[in-house]
Amino acid sequence: MSQVSHIIIVGAGIGGLSAALAFAKQNVQVTVLEQAECFGEVGAGLQISPNVLKVLRYLGLETELSQYAFTPQHASMRDYKTGDYYLKVPLADQAVHRYGAPYWHLHRADLHRVLVNGCKAAGVEFVLNANMTHYDETAEKSVQVTLDDGRTFAADLLVGADGIHSTVREQMLGYEKATFMGQVAWRGIVPVSELKVQVQPDACVWVGPNRHFVSYYLRGGEYVNFVAVEERDDWRSESWREEGNVAELKQNFSGWHPEVTEILYAASNSFLWALNGRDELPTWHQGRVALLGDACHPMLPFMAQGAAMAIEDAYVLAKCVADCRLSDALIEYEKIRKPRATKIQKMSKANASLYHMHGGLVGKMKLKALKAASQFAPDLIQSKLDPVYGYDVNQL
Ligand SMILES: Cc1cc2nc3c(=O)[nH]c(=O)nc-3n(C[C@H](O)[C@H](O)[C@H](O)COP(=O)(O)OP(=O)(O)OC[C@H]3O[C@@H](n4cnc5c(N)ncnc54)[C@H](O)[C@@H]3O)c2cc1C
């Protein structure tokens, strides 16, 4: 039987909101503390793979979200110049057949808004403008959170869903700067009406020397989302996100396939993100405090699984807490989630060298082997993705 009747979640990102909804659906009282003055998400897309779509289904959001989704036909990997396919895996009906749920693309703002509305309908309390500075475990067997304006909030459990620069993680495990991964990502969205070429309806990674480009449709095909990733030696800015110079971006990808250059030609602005990471943490919980999402396992976005892992964490955490004593629940949560998130962190990192054509001749051979496998042994490729997309949080 659960010993938790009230939880505080720090952070109203996709992970924090998913946790809020999962706990509220178990009749736990939930308070979400968010430092921002108002709700919002960056103007960018998210790939929602079947493993995470199943969680959104269990949270009761699939039908509402379906009106904003785009279903890609394939996951593809193409040459930056010729457009030749190194990989083309069917998604659409195949994903439903193989994994029991579709593969979607969603605008982050749509997912965020639907989560906020779901939380409100389930009775979650939101406190905006609430910048958490520290927490204390009190004698009455509860945890108290203090904000920078002196306000305090107490509950049975504190969940740190406060992202890569997590204050909760820092207090639990000590200060450690996130590591700049030597890559930056430009993100943007362009209206399809502005494009002069037909973009394939796929989740496509264009691979090239020291950089890659991801393109996919959003909102039923109204927009194309792009993520352009380049290697950099350092990140000089204080911020981990800044407005990028689109002319520079276009220049950096000049000479690429027309589908890429036309998308960039239509882009009027783009934000630039430093891609940061952390090594595997020694633990994800301590006393009455647990971490989830980017707060405990930030990853390169090269498997498109960061938000997916945060949403899976959220559901599993709520499930563990409902099932047993709090201390046992947090041990069980970490036991289930840490190996999976760590594995996907590593898979994401490994994709960097494939996507950026590293490794000279060996790298070229790898791409050729991938192309051959995609043509002659597609099931082999699918089977590599099965543990990621086939995962079901309710069948552990
Ligand atoms: C270029 C790029 C592309 C990506 N594409 C995909 C994709 O296709 N699919 C996918 O699954 N993932 C993708 N990801 C990863 C995904 O965006 C992140 O993993 C995910 O958003 C993390 O969610 P989170 O809720 O853990 O953290 P965050 O979204 O960072 O949310 C943290 C929240 O905590 C708040 N907060 C922080 N500190 C405090 C404090 N002290 N007090 C109160 N509030 C606080 C913040 O304001 C924020 O609202 C991508 C990432 C990048 C960079």
The ligand as an ORCA input file, in Angstrom:
! r2SCAN-3c Opt
* xyz 0 1
  C      17.580     19.252    -30.609
  C      16.799     18.335    -29.730
  C      15.851     17.466    -30.294
  C      15.157     16.556    -29.490
  N      14.237     15.712    -30.071
  C      13.601     14.785    -29.310
  C      12.646     13.872    -29.887
  O      12.376     13.916    -31.094
  N      12.046     12.958    -29.074
  C      12.309     12.886    -27.733
  O      11.738     12.019    -27.040
  N      13.191     13.753    -27.154
  C      13.829     14.696    -27.898
  N      14.693     15.577    -27.318
  C      14.958     15.493    -25.856
  C      13.878     16.181    -25.034
  O      13.669     17.496    -25.508
  C      14.276     16.263    -23.550
  O      14.847     15.046    -23.146
  C      13.015     16.512    -22.698
  O      12.391     17.712    -23.083
  C      13.386     16.573    -21.211
  O      12.219     16.853    -20.459
  P      12.298     17.127    -18.900
  O      10.876     17.350    -18.480
  O      13.087     16.085    -18.223
  O      13.147     18.473    -18.746
  P      12.874     19.952    -19.278
  O      12.053     19.938    -20.516
  O      14.187     20.627    -19.322
  O      11.961     20.628    -18.145
  C      12.492     21.072    -16.922
  C      11.531     22.096    -16.319
  O      11.986     22.411    -15.000
  C      11.919     23.816    -14.800
  N      12.888     24.151    -13.751
  C      14.245     24.044    -13.827
  N      14.812     24.420    -12.655
  C      13.797     24.773    -11.826
  C      13.739     25.250    -10.475
  N      14.851     25.443     -9.747
  N      12.527     25.524     -9.915
  C      11.369     25.338    -10.638
  N      11.369     24.896    -11.927
  C      12.565     24.608    -12.506
  C      12.249     24.389    -16.167
  O      11.790     25.721    -16.312
  C      11.511     23.425    -17.088
  O      10.161     23.810    -17.300
  C      15.392     16.527    -28.091
  C      16.311     17.423    -27.513
  C      16.996     18.328    -28.320
  C      17.975     19.290    -27.683
*
